[in-house]
Structures are given as C-alpha cells and as structure tokens.
Amino acid sequence: MREITLSQAVNEAIAEELRRDPAVFLIGEDVAEAGTPFKVLSGLVEEFGTERIVDTPISEPGFMGLAVGAAMTGCRPVVDLMFGDFLFLIMDQLCNQAAKTHYMSGGKLNVPLVVRTNLGATRRSAAQHSQSLHALVAHIPGLKVALPSSAYEAKGLLKTAIRDENPVVIFEDKLMYNDKAPVPEEDYLIPFGKAAVLREGRDVTLVATSSMVQVCLKAADLLAADGLSAEVIDPRTIVPLDEETILASVKKTGRAVVVDEGHQNYGVTAEIASRIADKAFYHLDAPVQRIGAMDVPVPFSPALEDLTVPTPDSVANRARGLCRGEI
C-alpha cells in the first residue's frame, strides 16, 4: 500500500467524488486560484473547471447560505471553510438552517452538504486562527461531526461525508497535512459511528480525537516502558459516537483517560467521560480522567502556546497516576 500525506488524501477524496457524482461541487475562498492557504486543493480547478471549483468573496455567511440552498435543491456542495475559527460566521446557516431543515420539513427535504475545515493549535497563528471548535457543532442535533486522525481516516471519512444525506462537518488538524500514512489506491469508505482500536491494552483506555490520537499512541509507548499496557481508541466521529467500542474497552481495562484538543470545559472530553461514568461505572477502578486544551485563548507566543495543549508526556503522566492509584 502506498503512503501519502493527509493533504493528498483529502485532495484525492474530493477529486474522486467529483468524478463519481456530477452533483458534487466545491465552494470557498481561494479554492480555485490559490488551492487554499494549505495547498490541499491544488490541481482540482485544472481538472474540473471554475463551475465546480468555485472561488467566493470573503463572505462566509454568503457562500454558506448558497451551499445550503444548493443542497436543498439536489446538489452536494463541499464548503471549504478556511479556518475552523470562522465557524462563528456561519452558525446561523449551519445550525439553524442546514441542521434543522430535514426535521422541520417532516423529512421531505435533505441538506447533503459537507463543511470541511480545520482545528488545532501550535501553528503560531494566534487566538483567532488556532481554535478547536468541534464541540460547538457536535452540540447541535441534525449535524454529524468527523475528526480524522490520519491520511487514511481523512480520505475514507470525507468520501463517506460527501455521500451522506445529512449535513456533515469534518475537521482536519492543520499540523497533520504533511503527515503520511498508508492509503489504499482503490475506493473505500469509513462508516460513521464505528471507532477504531489502534492499539490493544489491558491497564488503561486512552480515548482520543484527531491529532490527539497520535499523541496517545506516543503516550502508550511511554507507558509501555513502565510496564503499563494502554489501549488506544479513535472514535473517528463524535456524532455519531461509537459508545459500544469505548465501553467494551473500559470494562476490560477498568480505567479511562479521554483526550481532546478542544477546551476542556463543557467539551468533548466531558461528554465521553460522562457516558463512560453512566454506563460502565461498576467496571471502573478509578475516576475517568479528562485532558483537554487549557481554558484560555490560544497564545501567539510559542513558549506559551505549547503549554496549552495535551502532550504525550502529560497524557502518560495522568495515565500512570491512574494505574498506580495516585488519582
């Protein structure tokens, strides 16, 4: 199997779906001429033209509204939102219109669109371009939310999202675009709501999203050096969430640490930890632990920014304390 970058995987997924279905088109800022600031979409306009790779003015509410209308009338738009921080600009179109149309029409209308955007700090982009806001949209009924952790996941989840009849928001970590992983050349899909057990273990379960999966895999190596066996689970989608796989792992290990780069207060770690506590309480040997980003605006200073997000050491230290009965 060849290895490609996450950036190439996303590009391939979009190109394959554009070829497969004439109803698919891409819309956003700089998606045609510049190939986006991260160059993920380079080359698409040359193959598909400006009628299907549509550059827009700098008006996120405007082009998101256009996409919602197009989806309601038979198209399958892929909306490129340059930074996840710009979600605040499209919340009405996404959460009041796209998310609720199927329900409010009694099932007569669907809004099959995808918002692909990004998350993640430590890129030195300061407080307004470094946030991880996936918990915001996960809170809204009617939206599905996917968080790929590798090139393989990015391609399979994005293709599934484009074919879904519901609005989907998919978040890619900005720092992972050049990370390589094995990706099949043949067509494949990754089903929503089916977690991946990336490493089996017996002492503690590490549940992680997006790039925090890589952080937890490194933490598992650190724990192994101490004789502790960590199981690492990637939920892939937080809506829908694969409770069954997570709970089965926690019932086996008796301990859980949930890791996410979003702010810790009222976030994804709280939701997953709550479900574990509710449904696996009598199997727990220790309280469920949560590790998220600090509840502060993301600093521009590199020295400060690096302190705000989970690291392999911080995850390993928490899991070590949990296994040793220190927490």
N, C-alpha and C positions, 0 to 999 in steps of 0.2 A: 504494500500500500504506500502511495507517495505521501510525503509530508508537505503541507502548505501552510501559509500563515493564516491567521484568523481573518485578516483583511481580504486575502484571496478567496477564502471560503465564503465570505459574505458576498463578494462580487460574483462568484460562481453561482450561488444560490439565486440571486436576483436575475442573472442572465438566463439561467435555465428556466425559471418561471416565466420570464418574459417570452421566451421562445415557445414554451408549452401552452400559454394561455394569452390570447390577444387582448383580454380584458385587463391584464396587469399593466400598470404604468407606474413610473417613479416621479415624485414631485418633491421639490425642496430648494433650498438656497445653494447655489453653486454646484448642483449635482451634475450638470452637463459640461460647462466650460472648465471648471476647476477640478471636478471629480471629488468634491468635498475637501475640507481642510485636512482630513486624514488620508486623502487619496484612495479611499476604499472603492469608489465607484468609477475609477479611471477606465476609459475604454468603452463604457456602455453606450454613450451617445453616438460613438462612431458606428456601432452596430445597429442601434435601434432608432436613432434619429431624435430630433427635438420634439416630436409629437408624443413620444413615450418616455423620454427622459426630459422632464420639464423644469427649467430654471424658473424661479419665482423671485418677486421682490422680497425685501426684508420685511415680511409681514406674516409672521407665524399664524396669527388668528385667521388671516385671509386665506392662506393656502390650505390650512387645516379644514376650514369651512368648505372650500371647494372639494376637498377629498371626501368629506362626509357626504356631500350631495352626490358626488360621482359614485360612491359605493352604494348609496341607496337606489341608484338607477342602473345598476348592472356592471359597474367597473370594479376592479380590485386594486385600489391605489396603495402604493407603498410610500408613506410620508417620511422623508428624511428630515429629522429634527437635529440640527447641527450639534447642539449640546443638550443634555438632559435637563440642565438648569432652565431651559426655555419651556419646559412643561407648563410652568405657571401661565404662560401666554396663551396656551391652547386648552386650558382646563374646561372652559365652557363647551367648546366644540367637542372635546373628547368625552367629558364626564356627563354633561347634560344632554348632549345630542347623540353621539355615536353609541355610548353605553346604554342608553335608555330607549332607543328607537324600536328595537325588536319587542321589548316589553310593552311600550306604550301603543304600539300598533296591533297588539294582540297576536303577534307572530307573523304578521303579513309582510313586514319589511325586515331586511337584514342590512347590516353595515359591515361588509367584509373588507376592512382596511387594516393595514399594519402601520404602526408608528415605530420606526427603528431609530433608536437614539443611544445615548451612552451614559456612563456613570464613572465614578472613580476619582480619587484624589491622588496626590503625589506626582502630578504632572506640572506643578508650579504655574497653575492657571488661576489661582486666587479664588476668592469666596463665591464669585458668581459664575464660575465655569468648572467647578470641581465637585459638585454635589452628587449624591446618590439618592435619588428621589423615588425609587421604585415602590416604596411603601405607600406613597400618596395615591398612586393609581390602583394598587392592589386593594385599597380600601373601598373601591367603587364597584358595586355589583354590575355585571354586564361586560367587564373588561377581563381579558386574560393577560397574564404577565409572565414573560420568559426571560431567563438570565443565563445565557450560555457561558460556560467556563473554559471552553477551548475552541479551536477551529472546527473540530468535528461536531461539537454541540451547536456552534453558531450556524453552520450550514443546514444541519438537519432540522433545527428548531425554526429557522427563518422560512424554510420551504413549507413546513407544516403551518406556520403562521399565515403565509400568503394564501394557502388553500382553505383556511378556516373560514367559516361563515360568520364569525364574530370579530369584533374589533380586538386586536392584539397589540400590546406594547412590548417590544423586545429591547432589552438594554445590553449593550456591549461595553466592556471595560476599555477605556481609551488606551490604557497601557499595554493591552494584550494584542493590539493589531498586528504586531510583528512576531508574536509567539507562534511557533509551528507545532503541528500535531498531525498524526496520520488521518487522512480523509479519503474515503473511497472515491474512485472515479465514477462509479455507477450511481444512479439515482437512489436516494434513500431519504426517509423521513424519520424524525424522532417524535414519538407521540407525546402530547401534553399530559401532565399528571402522572408521569412514570419516572421516578427517581432512579439515579444510577449509584450503585455501591461500588466506589472506585478502589476501595481497599478494605479488606475484611479484618476485623479485630475482635478482641474479647473483653477488654478492660474499660473502654470508654468510646462513646459515639461522638464523632465530630460532624455536625450538620453545617454545611457551608454553601454560600451562593456566589456566583460569578467568580471573580478572581480570588475570592477568599477560599475557594476550593483548592487552588494551588498553594495558598498559604497553609491550609490544613494538611495537605499532603506532605509539605516540608515539616510541619509540626509533628506529624506522625513519625517521620524519620527520627526526629529528635527524641521523641518518647521511646521509640524502639531501642535507642541506645541506652535507655534506662531500664529496659526490660518490660516496658509497658506497650500493650498492643491496642492501637486505635483503629476504629472503623470509620471510614470517611464516606459521607453521603452527599451527593449533589442532587438537590431536588429538581433542578432544571427549570421547572416552572413553580412559581409561588402561588399562582392562580391558574389552573387548579393545583392543589398541593397533594402530593402522594403521602398521605398520613400512614398508610399501611406499611410501607418500607421503613419509614423513620421509626415507627412504634415497634416494629419487629426487631430492629437493631437495638433500640434502647432496652427492650425487655431482655435481650441477650446479654448486653454489657452492664446494665444497671446504672449507667452514668451517661450524661449528655452535656456537650458544650455546643451552643449554637452561635455561628459566626457570620456576620454580615457587615458590609462596609457602610450601610446607611446609619444615620444617627441612632443611638441605642434607645433613647426614649420613644415609646409608642411606635416601635418599628417592627421589622420582620422578625428579629430575634425574639421579641416579646410574644408575637403570635405563635411561632413554632414552639417556644418553650411552654406556653400556656397549654397547647394541645398535648404536649408530652405529659405535663403535670396532670391534666384532666384524665387522660386515657391510659397512662402507664404508671400511675402514682405508686401502686403497690409493688412495682418491679424496680423502683428507684432505690439505690443505696445511698444517694446524696442528692442535694438540690440541683435542679437544672441550672446550668451557668449560661450567661449570655455575654458575648463580646461584640460590640459594635464600634462605630466611629464616635469620638468624643462629641458631646452636645455643644459644639462651638462652631461658628463659621470657619470654613477651611482656610487656614492661614496661607499667605503668599510665601512667607519665609520657609525655605526648605527645612531648616532645622526644626521649626515648629510643626510644619505640615506632616513630617514623617512621624511625629508623636501622636497624631490624631487617629490613625487607623490601625487595625489589628495587624500583628506580625507573627511569623512562625514562633518566635520566642515567647510572645505574650500568650499565644494560644497554648503552647506546650506547657508553660508555667501554670496556667489555670487548670489544664487537664491533669498535670502532675499533682497539684494540690488536691484536686478532687479524688484522684485514685488513692492518695495517701491519707485521706481522711482529715486533711487540714482545712477543708472548706465545709 
